Amino acid sequence: MANFSRDDEAMLQAMLRQLFQSVKEKITGAPSLECAEEILLHLEETDENFHNYEFVKYLRQYICNTLGSMIEEEMEKCTSDQNQGEESGYDTVVQHVTKKTQESKEYKEMMHSLKNIMIVVVESMINKFEEDELRIQERQKKLQKEKSSSYCTDNCSDSDSSFNQSYKFCQGKIQLILDQLDPGQPKEVRYEALQTLCSAPPSDVLNCENWTTLCEKLTVSLADPDPVFSDRILKFYAQTFTLSPLHMTKEIYASLAKHLELYFLSRENHVPTLSAGVDVTNPHVIRLLKKVRLLNEYQKEVPSFWIRHPEKYMEEIVESTLSLLSVKHDQSHLVSRKILDPIYFLALVDAKAVWFKKWMHAYYSRTILLRLLEKKYKSLITTAVQQCVQYFELCETVKADEILRQSKHYGNKQKNFYYSGQDLQYIYFIHSLCLLGRLLFYTQGRKLFPIKLKNKKDSVSLTDLLVLFTQLIYYSPSCPKTTSAAHSENYSPASMVTEVLRILCDQKECAIECLYNNTVIEALLQPIHNLMKGTEAASHCSETALIHIADILARIASVEEGLILLLYGENVNSSEEENPTGAHVIAQFSKKLLDEDSPIFSGSEMLPVVKGAFISVCRQIYGTCEGLQVLIPYSLHESVAKAWKKTCLLSERIPTPVEGSDSVSSVSQESQNIMAWEENLLDDLLNFAATPKGLLLLQKTGAINECVTLMFNRYAKKLQISRHKKFGYGVVVAQVASTAAGAIALQNSGFISALITELWANLECGRDDVRVTHPRSTPVDPIDRSCQKPFLVLVNLLSYPAVYELVGNQELPNKAEYSLREVPTCLTDIIDRLIILNSEAKIRSLFNYEQSHIFGLRLLSVICCNLDTLLLLEAQYQVSEMLLNAQEENTLETSENCRDFIIDGLSVERNHVLVRINLIGGPLERILPPRVLEKGDDPYPWPMFSSYPLPNCYLSEVTRNVDTKHALVELLEKFVFHLSEASSECYFPSVEYTATDANVKSESLSSVQQLGIKMAVRYGTSLNLLKDDAENHLSWVLKHCERFLKQQQAPIKSSLLCLQESYAGHDWFVSSLFMIMLGDKEKTFKFLQQFSRLLTSAFLWLPRLHISRYLPVDIVESGIHPVYFCSTHYIEMLLKAEVPLVFSAFHMSGFAPSQICLQWVTQCFWNYLDWIEICHYIATCVFLGPDYQVYICIAIFKHLQQDILQHTQTQDLQVFLKEEALHGFRVSDYFEYMEILEQNYRPALLRDMQNIRVQST
C-alpha cells in the first residue's frame, strides 16, 4: 500500500472499466445480484478473452511477483521427494503446492494488501459514479422546470417526477396509486397512476405492504371497458411476468386467470357463441384474446424455472389454470347457441397445446398436474375425448368437402379474421388431440382411462381412443395437394393424428400398452382390407391417409414387440387362413401395388409414394430373419426387382430437354421423380441383404451390383442406412462379404478401393488439415485409434469367399521401386505393401514402417484364423517363409555360432503369427505367445524361431483316450449304415461309384488341398491319432471323394472364381473324419459314401453340395451354400429370440453372426474347440440331426455372452470371435438346453433344411 500512487489508482480504474464494459451485457441480463456474482466468478470458463483483460494480467503479475519464488521452492522440494522414491502424480504435486501456498504468511499478506488496494479503487469509482448521477439528476430537474413552466397545468400530480428521482418506491406512493386507481376517479388520474406503476421497478412494487390490495384492485380494473386502460394493465402484467421471481408472478398469473374465469362466468360480458363464431377484429374479442395470449405465454415460459421454487407455488399456478379451463356454461340450450368456453380461446392461441406438453415434460410438474386432473378436473379430459368423438362422428356423417374448409381455413388463418363455429370446433379438436396424445405418453396419464362420456353407454378405454385416432386418419379429409406443405403437415386431421401416433410409437413402453394389440392393428389395416376387397368404403380412403398409415405400421414393425404382433398376432396359434396377420395383409397389398394388378389409385401421381411407403413397412419385416420367413411366399424380391427394371426402362426413355422449351421443367421434374423411385426400389432390394437368406434372394434378382453401389454411394455421403435402423452399414457389409458374388459387387462398386484409400490416408499420410507445427503423436496402441474403424471393416470384409474371389490366382506386384505417392487400391496391394514386406523397396516406401507393418501383421493374424484363407495365402505367397526370413534378419550376432533375436514390436508380433498359423489345436491343445512384454528381468520368455519345427513349449500336454475313439468309430459306422439302408431316411439318391485307384492316381489335388493335408496330418500326429504315412492315405481319400462328388455335379458357366473349379477350400470334414477313423482310408471313404445319402451330409460336409445337381440352378449360380442361407439364417433368427443381448451386440458392432458361424462350421471348429469336442460336435449332428448344428452355435453364443458384451464395449468383437478359441465350452454341458431348442424350433428348421432341393425361395 505504501507504493500505491494516484497513477496506480487511475490505471486500475481504467482496467476495471474495461472489464465491466466487456461483461456489461452478461451482468445486466442476470435476473438477480446473486446470478451476476456467479457470472463474474465463472468468467474464465465462459469468456474466451478472459486472459486478455488488462486487469487479469495485472492480477497474474501481482501474484507472480509476490509468491513466485515461494512456489518454485515448493515445486523443487516435491521433485526431490519424487526422486527419492516417493511416487506422486502431477495432480498431487499441484494440490500440495497450492495448499502450502494458501497456508503461508506471504499469501495472507498479499490478500490483505490486494483487498485494501481494491477497496480504495472501488470506493473511488462509486463516489465518482454518485457524483455523475447527482449531476445528471440536477440537469433533469432543470429541464423538467423549464418544461413545466412552459406547459403548466393545475391538475398535475405532486409525484409527477419524484418517483424517477428515488431509488426506493415508498409505501405512501402505493396508497396514493390505490386511491387513484379507484373507478370513481377521473380517467386522466387513473391513467397517470397506472403509468406511474408501469414505470416503477416491479420488485419494489411487489415488495410493498399494500401489494395484495393493489393486486385485487388490478384484477378488478382488468374488466374496465376502456381498451387503453386495459392494455396498460396487461402491459404491467407482462412486465411483471418478465422481470419478477415466481413467488410474485404466480399471484399476478392467478389474478389474471381468476379475472378470465369470472369474465366467462358472467352473462353480462360479450363472450361469442359457437353459432356466431369469433371475429378477431371485434374490440371485445381482441382484448379477450390478448389476455388469453398473455396467460398462454406465461404458461409456456414458467416450466423453465418453477422447479427452483417451492411446490406450492407451482400447484397454485396449475390449479388456477385447470379451474379456468374447466369453466362450463349451462348446456341446456342448443349447441349452436352455446357460449364459448375458455378452452376455445386457449386453443385459438395455442392449437397444439404446447403449454400442456411443457407442463407434462418434467416429473416435478407432471405429478401435480395429473393428480389434480384425476381428483378435481377430470372433466377437462372428458371434454377433450368428447370433442374427438364428436369430430369423428361429423367425419362419418358429413361429406368430406364440407369439412375440408376447416383445415384449409385454419391453415390459412393469417389471411382470415373470422372463425366460424365449425372452425372453432376443429381448432378445439386439434387442441384436444394434442393434449390427449401427450397424456397417453406417460404411464400415470394412461391410468386416467377409461373415461365415461355423457350420452354414451360404454366408457372410452385406451384401446377405444387409439382406434378412434386411427379411424380419424382415413375418415377425416386430407388437405388438397395444392395446399402448402407446411399447412397440410401441421393442421390436416390425418397429419395431426399421425404426429400423435408417431410420438406414441417412439416411446416403447407407451407403444406396447397403447398400440401393440390386435384391435388397433386391425383398425390400421381396415382401409387396406377395404381396398383389396373393393368395398364402397374404399373410396373414402385417400393416398395421403394410406401414406400416414404405412408410416405408423413401419414404426410398429421397427420394434421387436410390434414386429411379433404383425407376424403372429396376439394369438400365435390361430390359423393364417382364417385370420391372416398384419404382415400377410401388408405383403399382399404391397405386392398388388408393385405388380399393378389392381386398379387402386391407377394413374395417381401419389401412387409411387404409396408404394414406397408400404414397401418400407415390408422392409422392416423382411429385414429380420423371422420376418423374411413369413414373407417368403409372396416373392416380394421378385416384385420389387421387376418394378425396378421397369423404372430403369422408363428413365432411359425420358427425352432430353431442349433449351428454351416450355417442357424443360416438367421433363426435369419427371426425371427426378423416376430417379428417386428407382433409388427407393434399389434401397428396398438392398435391405434383403440384412439376413443370409435375404441375401440369396437378392442375388437371384440379379441386382446385387446396383444395390451395393447404391449402398457405397450412401455410405460415402454418410447418409443413414434407413429411417428406422438404429445402426449403420456394418452388418450389411458383413453379410454381403460372406458370399463370393457379394465380394465382387463390393469391389466393383468402389467400396473396397475407397476403404483401402481411407485406411492408407490414416496409416501413412495423416490428415491434410493438420498443421505441420502440430506433428502426430506416436501411437501407443498397436493399431492407432484413427485406423481402428478401417481395420474392423476389413476384418468384416475378408471372409474366405471374399478373399478367394479378390486374391485367388493374383500375383503380388513385388515392384523394384515404389513411389511415395503410390496408394494401394485393392486387397492384393494391401498384402504387398503392409504384410509381405520382403524387400527394401517396400520398407522404404512406408513413412511409418513399424506401425504400418504391425497393422498388416494384425490383419494377417485375424484373417488367417480362417484356415482356408491361411492355406490360400500360404499356397500363393508363402507367408510362413516370409515371416521366418524376417525373423532371421532380426537377429544380433553375439558369438561365432550364436545369434540372439532382437525383441521389438515387430518380432513379437511375427512370433505370435508364426505360432498361430503353424500350430493347430483347441484352447487346451496349443499355447499362443502373448503380444505384450512382461515386467521383470525377462520381458519376453517365449522362444523365437526362424525355422521349423516349432519349439516344444508351444505344444500343450493333452490327455488322450484312444479307446473312446474306437467306440465312436464303431457307433458312427453302424448308425450311418442303418440310416443309409432305409430309403425313408435317405435324402439324396444312391450313386454308383466305380472308379478305381488307378483312375484317381493320375489326378492331382489343388495346392490348397495339399497344404491342408499336411496341416491335418500334423495335427493328427500331435494327437497320436495318425501315423507317418497318413498323408498319402488322406490324399487318396480326398481324390476319391472329389471323383465321387463330381459325378453328382452339374456343369455351370459363371464368372465367379469359386464356381469355375472344384471346391475352393480344403475339405475339413473329410480330414476330421479321417482322424476319427484313425487314418483308415477305406473305412473313411466307405463311411462317406453312405453318409452322402443323408440330409446331415449337406450341412456337415460342405463340398458335398458344391455345384451339385441336387440344388436348383439359381442357387448353384449364386455360389451360396445351404449352410449359409439355411443354417446361419436360423442361427441369427434363434439368437435374436434366445440370446437377445448377444444379437444386439453383433448389430452394435456392425458384425454378422452368420459370418463367424460359417467360418466355425466350414473348418469343423478346428482351432476353436479341442479335438474331443470336435468329435462331439460331429457325432451330435450325425446322431441327433442336422438342426443340432444350429443349436450348438446358439449354445456357444450363450456360453460366450459375457465375453461378447465386454468386447462390444471395447469395440473389437470381430477380432475376439475370430482369434479366440472357445474356452470352457463343452457340448455335453448344453444338451438340456439344446433339447429345449429342438422342441421349440425343430419342425420349422428341419422343414427348411429339407427344402434346399426345392425352388421354395
PyMOL commands that set and color helices and strands:
alter all, ss='L'
color gray80, all
select helices_A, chain A and resi 6-22+24-28+33-41+43-46+50-52+54-83+90-103+105-150+163-165+171-180+187-199+202-206+211-221+227-243+246-265+283-304+306-308+311-325+335-337+342-349+354-361+363-375+378-397+400-411+413-415+421-440+443-446+462-475+485-491+493-506+508-514+518-533+536-540+543-557+560-568+582-595+607-622+625-634+636-653+664-690+692-701+704-716+730-737+740-749+751-765+785-797+800-807+827-835+840-844+849-863+867-877+879-889+905-918+952-954+962-981+983-985+997-1001+1007-1022+1030-1046+1057-1059+1068-1076+1081-1091+1097-1100+1102-1105+1113-1118+1122-1138+1140-1149+1153-1162+1171-1184+1188-1199+1201-1209+1213-1219+1227-1253
alter helices_A, ss='H'
color red, helices_A
select strands_A, chain A and resi 278-279+418-419+891-895+898-901
alter strands_A, ss='S'
color yellow, strands_A
deselect
rebuild
show_as cartoon
